[in-house]
Amino acid sequence: MEPLWQDYERAAVESKLRAAIVGSNANVAAKLEKLVSDTGADEVVVVTDTFEHEDRLQSYQRVAGVAATIERRAVTVGA
């Protein structure tokens, strides 16, 4: 991409990538918990960009499983 994009385009992409959460279930859980802790968010919107629909569904299923784990831990800790 180096010869193709302008500085402002590179900055926009790098900014978005800093907010990306990727990796193993444990990594995603840790980063989601940090995101919620840092922002105080009570809702998170997840977007998965994949070409194959089945891959996108699998990604959302994995995130849902991770989120359920986080919710259970929060309820247990808060009880």
N, CA, C and O atoms as a DFTB+ gen file, in Angstrom:
316 C
 N C O
     1  1       0.809      -1.207       0.000
     2  2       0.000       0.000       0.000
     3  2       0.847       1.264       0.000
     4  3       0.365       2.335      -0.367
     5  1       2.086       1.148       0.403
     6  2       2.917       2.346       0.566
     7  2       2.850       3.324      -0.611
     8  3       2.665       4.519      -0.381
     9  1       2.989       2.875      -1.841
    10  2       2.959       3.867      -2.927
    11  2       1.551       4.338      -3.285
    12  3       1.397       5.256      -4.091
    13  1       0.535       3.732      -2.705
    14  2      -0.828       3.998      -3.144
    15  2      -1.610       4.976      -2.273
    16  3      -2.469       5.693      -2.786
    17  1      -1.338       5.023      -0.987
    18  2      -2.209       5.835      -0.151
    19  2      -1.563       7.111       0.351
    20  3      -0.341       7.246       0.412
    21  1      -2.426       8.032       0.706
    22  2      -2.007       9.325       1.246
    23  2      -1.811       9.192       2.756
    24  3      -2.291       8.237       3.367
    25  1      -1.110      10.145       3.350
    26  2      -0.867      10.106       4.796
    27  2      -2.172      10.049       5.598
    28  3      -2.262       9.315       6.582
    29  1      -3.173      10.815       5.183
    30  2      -4.437      10.833       5.925
    31  2      -5.149       9.481       5.816
    32  3      -5.836       9.073       6.753
    33  1      -4.997       8.783       4.693
    34  2      -5.596       7.465       4.545
    35  2      -4.904       6.447       5.456
    36  3      -5.561       5.637       6.110
    37  1      -3.591       6.499       5.488
    38  2      -2.826       5.609       6.361
    39  2      -3.215       5.855       7.825
    40  3      -3.424       4.908       8.583
    41  1      -3.310       7.119       8.211
    42  2      -3.670       7.452       9.599
    43  2      -5.060       6.916       9.956
    44  3      -5.267       6.412      11.060
    45  1      -6.000       7.025       9.033
    46  2      -7.352       6.529       9.282
    47  2      -7.348       5.015       9.470
    48  3      -8.001       4.502      10.379
    49  1      -6.627       4.307       8.630
    50  2      -6.555       2.844       8.734
    51  2      -5.867       2.433      10.036
    52  3      -6.345       1.540      10.735
    53  1      -4.759       3.075      10.358
    54  2      -4.043       2.733      11.589
    55  2      -4.902       3.005      12.817
    56  3      -4.851       2.252      13.790
    57  1      -5.685       4.070      12.778
    58  2      -6.576       4.387      13.892
    59  2      -7.615       3.292      14.086
    60  3      -7.884       2.877      15.213
    61  1      -8.191       2.831      13.005
    62  2      -9.194       1.767      13.086
    63  2      -8.568       0.460      13.563
    64  3      -9.170      -0.255      14.364
    65  1      -7.382       0.143      13.085
    66  2      -6.728      -1.109      13.466
    67  2      -6.342      -1.114      14.942
    68  3      -6.300      -2.180      15.557
    69  1      -6.063       0.043      15.521
    70  2      -5.756       0.105      16.954
    71  2      -6.950      -0.342      17.782
    72  3      -6.781      -0.845      18.893
    73  1      -8.144      -0.166      17.257
    74  2      -9.354      -0.545      17.984
    75  2      -9.761      -1.992      17.713
    76  3     -10.692      -2.497      18.340
    77  1      -9.080      -2.659      16.794
    78  2      -9.446      -4.032      16.437
    79  2      -9.103      -4.994      17.570
    80  3      -8.073      -4.862      18.230
    81  1      -9.976      -5.950      17.776
    82  2      -9.751      -7.007      18.760
    83  2      -9.753      -8.321      17.995
    84  3     -10.775      -8.723      17.439
    85  1      -8.613      -8.983      17.971
    86  2      -8.474     -10.237      17.230
    87  2      -7.681     -11.234      18.060
    88  3      -6.962     -10.858      18.986
    89  1      -7.821     -12.506      17.719
    90  2      -6.994     -13.518      18.359
    91  2      -7.799     -14.637      18.984
    92  3      -8.941     -14.898      18.606
    93  1      -7.182     -15.287      19.943
    94  2      -7.799     -16.417      20.635
    95  2      -8.980     -15.940      21.475
    96  3      -9.141     -14.745      21.720
    97  1      -9.799     -16.890      21.910
    98  2     -10.925     -16.530      22.779
    99  2     -10.448     -15.807      24.030
   100  3     -11.069     -14.838      24.467
   101  1      -9.341     -16.279      24.609
   102  2      -8.809     -15.642      25.825
   103  2      -8.370     -14.209      25.541
   104  3      -8.618     -13.312      26.346
   105  1      -7.720     -13.992      24.406
   106  2      -7.269     -12.648      24.041
   107  2      -8.467     -11.728      23.796
   108  3      -8.480     -10.582      24.246
   109  1      -9.468     -12.236      23.082
   110  2     -10.661     -11.433      22.808
   111  2     -11.373     -11.083      24.115
   112  3     -11.804      -9.945      24.302
   113  1     -11.494     -12.052      25.015
   114  2     -12.146     -11.780      26.305
   115  2     -11.401     -10.703      27.074
   116  3     -12.015      -9.774      27.600
   117  1     -10.086     -10.823      27.143
   118  2      -9.287      -9.840      27.886
   119  2      -9.421      -8.448      27.283
   120  3      -9.565      -7.463      28.007
   121  1      -9.372      -8.371      25.966
   122  2      -9.451      -7.057      25.311
   123  2     -10.856      -6.468      25.402
   124  3     -11.010      -5.256      25.553
   125  1     -11.884      -7.317      25.311
   126  2     -13.246      -6.804      25.480
   127  2     -13.452      -6.283      26.895
   128  3     -14.047      -5.224      27.092
   129  1     -12.960      -7.028      27.875
   130  2     -13.088      -6.574      29.264
   131  2     -12.368      -5.244      29.472
   132  3     -12.877      -4.361      30.163
   133  1     -11.194      -5.103      28.880
   134  2     -10.445      -3.841      28.999
   135  2     -11.198      -2.703      28.308
   136  3     -11.296      -1.600      28.846
   137  1     -11.727      -2.977      27.121
   138  2     -12.490      -1.962      26.390
   139  2     -13.667      -1.466      27.227
   140  3     -13.887      -0.261      27.348
   141  1     -14.415      -2.395      27.797
   142  2     -15.576      -2.026      28.616
   143  2     -15.131      -1.281      29.870
   144  3     -15.755      -0.297      30.267
   145  1     -14.061      -1.748      30.485
   146  2     -13.544      -1.088      31.681
   147  2     -13.065       0.335      31.374
   148  3     -13.351       1.272      32.120
   149  1     -12.341       0.479      30.278
   150  2     -11.796       1.791      29.910
   151  2     -12.872       2.786      29.501
   152  3     -12.745       3.983      29.761
   153  1     -13.935       2.294      28.861
   154  2     -14.936       3.204      28.304
   155  2     -16.210       3.295      29.133
   156  3     -16.975       4.249      28.991
   157  1     -16.445       2.311      29.997
   158  2     -17.700       2.275      30.740
   159  2     -18.881       1.869      29.872
   160  3     -20.034       2.070      30.254
   161  1     -18.602       1.303      28.719
   162  2     -19.665       0.912      27.786
   163  2     -20.551      -0.159      28.395
   164  3     -20.082      -1.027      29.130
   165  1     -21.844      -0.087      28.080
   166  2     -22.754      -1.149      28.502
   167  2     -23.238      -1.941      27.281
   168  3     -24.121      -2.792      27.383
   169  1     -22.642      -1.639      26.138
   170  2     -22.986      -2.333      24.902
   171  2     -21.773      -2.268      23.975
   172  3     -21.069      -1.260      23.929
   173  1     -21.540      -3.345      23.245
   174  2     -20.444      -3.390      22.282
   175  2     -21.003      -3.854      20.943
   176  3     -21.729      -4.846      20.882
   177  1     -20.672      -3.152      19.886
   178  2     -21.092      -3.537      18.548
   179  2     -19.918      -4.235      17.877
   180  3     -18.812      -3.697      17.821
   181  1     -20.166      -5.434      17.372
   182  2     -19.119      -6.248      16.762
   183  2     -19.329      -6.291      15.255
   184  3     -20.444      -6.505      14.780
   185  1     -18.255      -6.087      14.514
   186  2     -18.287      -6.183      13.059
   187  2     -17.169      -7.109      12.628
   188  3     -16.014      -6.926      13.011
   189  1     -17.518      -8.103      11.831
   190  2     -16.528      -9.021      11.292
   191  2     -16.533      -8.876       9.780
   192  3     -17.563      -9.079       9.137
   193  1     -15.396      -8.530       9.217
   194  2     -15.271      -8.390       7.768
   195  2     -14.627      -9.640       7.193
   196  3     -13.411      -9.809       7.272
   197  1     -15.434     -10.507       6.621
   198  2     -14.922     -11.693       5.939
   199  2     -15.681     -11.862       4.637
   200  3     -16.825     -11.426       4.507
   201  1     -15.038     -12.493       3.686
   202  2     -15.678     -12.719       2.394
   203  2     -16.728     -13.816       2.501
   204  3     -17.830     -13.681       1.970
   205  1     -16.386     -14.893       3.183
   206  2     -17.286     -16.041       3.283
   207  2     -18.300     -15.846       4.417
   208  3     -17.928     -15.549       5.552
   209  1     -19.557     -16.013       4.094
   210  2     -20.628     -15.845       5.076
   211  2     -20.453     -16.808       6.248
   212  3     -20.645     -16.412       7.398
   213  1     -20.097     -18.050       5.984
   214  2     -19.923     -19.052       7.033
   215  2     -18.823     -18.632       8.005
   216  3     -18.952     -18.846       9.211
   217  1     -17.743     -18.035       7.497
   218  2     -16.672     -17.545       8.371
   219  2     -17.176     -16.428       9.277
   220  3     -16.805     -16.357      10.449
   221  1     -18.018     -15.561       8.737
   222  2     -18.573     -14.459       9.522
   223  2     -19.475     -15.011      10.636
   224  3     -19.407     -14.558      11.778
   225  1     -20.312     -15.985      10.293
   226  2     -21.171     -16.590      11.311
   227  2     -20.354     -17.241      12.419
   228  3     -20.668     -17.095      13.600
   229  1     -19.306     -17.958      12.033
   230  2     -18.448     -18.610      13.024
   231  2     -17.793     -17.573      13.938
   232  3     -17.682     -17.784      15.145
   233  1     -17.365     -16.462      13.361
   234  2     -16.754     -15.404      14.159
   235  2     -17.747     -14.842      15.173
   236  3     -17.404     -14.652      16.340
   237  1     -18.969     -14.578      14.732
   238  2     -19.978     -14.047      15.648
   239  2     -20.329     -15.061      16.735
   240  3     -20.563     -14.682      17.883
   241  1     -20.367     -16.339      16.384
   242  2     -20.637     -17.372      17.391
   243  2     -19.533     -17.412      18.435
   244  3     -19.806     -17.554      19.627
   245  1     -18.287     -17.287      17.994
   246  2     -17.169     -17.270      18.936
   247  2     -17.261     -16.059      19.860
   248  3     -17.075     -16.189      21.070
   249  1     -17.545     -14.887      19.303
   250  2     -17.649     -13.676      20.125
   251  2     -18.807     -13.809      21.113
   252  3     -18.684     -13.397      22.267
   253  1     -19.922     -14.376      20.673
   254  2     -21.063     -14.572      21.574
   255  2     -20.678     -15.485      22.731
   256  3     -21.065     -15.244      23.875
   257  1     -19.917     -16.533      22.434
   258  2     -19.461     -17.431      23.498
   259  2     -18.549     -16.726      24.481
   260  3     -18.665     -16.921      25.691
   261  1     -17.654     -15.920      23.976
   262  2     -16.743     -15.152      24.834
   263  2     -17.545     -14.161      25.677
   264  3     -17.303     -14.025      26.876
   265  1     -18.494     -13.474      25.054
   266  2     -19.302     -12.490      25.786
   267  2     -20.104     -13.163      26.888
   268  3     -20.248     -12.599      27.973
   269  1     -20.626     -14.346      26.636
   270  2     -21.388     -15.062      27.660
   271  2     -20.497     -15.398      28.848
   272  3     -20.942     -15.335      29.994
   273  1     -19.254     -15.749      28.587
   274  2     -18.299     -16.044      29.653
   275  2     -18.031     -14.791      30.483
   276  3     -17.988     -14.851      31.712
   277  1     -17.855     -13.680      29.820
   278  2     -17.602     -12.418      30.516
   279  2     -18.807     -12.044      31.368
   280  3     -18.648     -11.624      32.514
   281  1     -20.014     -12.193      30.821
   282  2     -21.224     -11.858      31.562
   283  2     -21.357     -12.738      32.800
   284  3     -21.706     -12.245      33.873
   285  1     -21.083     -14.039      32.662
   286  2     -21.187     -14.949      33.818
   287  2     -20.187     -14.555      34.885
   288  3     -20.516     -14.562      36.071
   289  1     -18.968     -14.211      34.485
   290  2     -17.956     -13.806      35.469
   291  2     -18.401     -12.535      36.176
   292  3     -18.250     -12.415      37.392
   293  1     -18.946     -11.589      35.426
   294  2     -19.381     -10.311      36.026
   295  2     -20.491     -10.556      37.044
   296  3     -20.493      -9.944      38.113
   297  1     -21.426     -11.435      36.729
   298  2     -22.509     -11.741      37.656
   299  2     -21.965     -12.419      38.898
   300  3     -22.376     -12.103      40.014
   301  1     -21.040     -13.351      38.708
   302  2     -20.447     -14.062      39.845
   303  2     -19.666     -13.106      40.738
   304  3     -19.774     -13.172      41.963
   305  1     -18.881     -12.219      40.135
   306  2     -18.081     -11.269      40.910
   307  2     -18.991     -10.291      41.631
   308  3     -18.728      -9.935      42.780
   309  1     -20.058      -9.851      40.976
   310  2     -20.948      -8.856      41.565
   311  2     -21.895      -9.426      42.609
   312  3     -22.534      -8.666      43.337
   313  1     -21.998     -10.737      42.697
   314  2     -22.965     -11.354      43.617
   315  2     -22.510     -11.306      45.052
   316  3     -23.216     -11.785      45.940
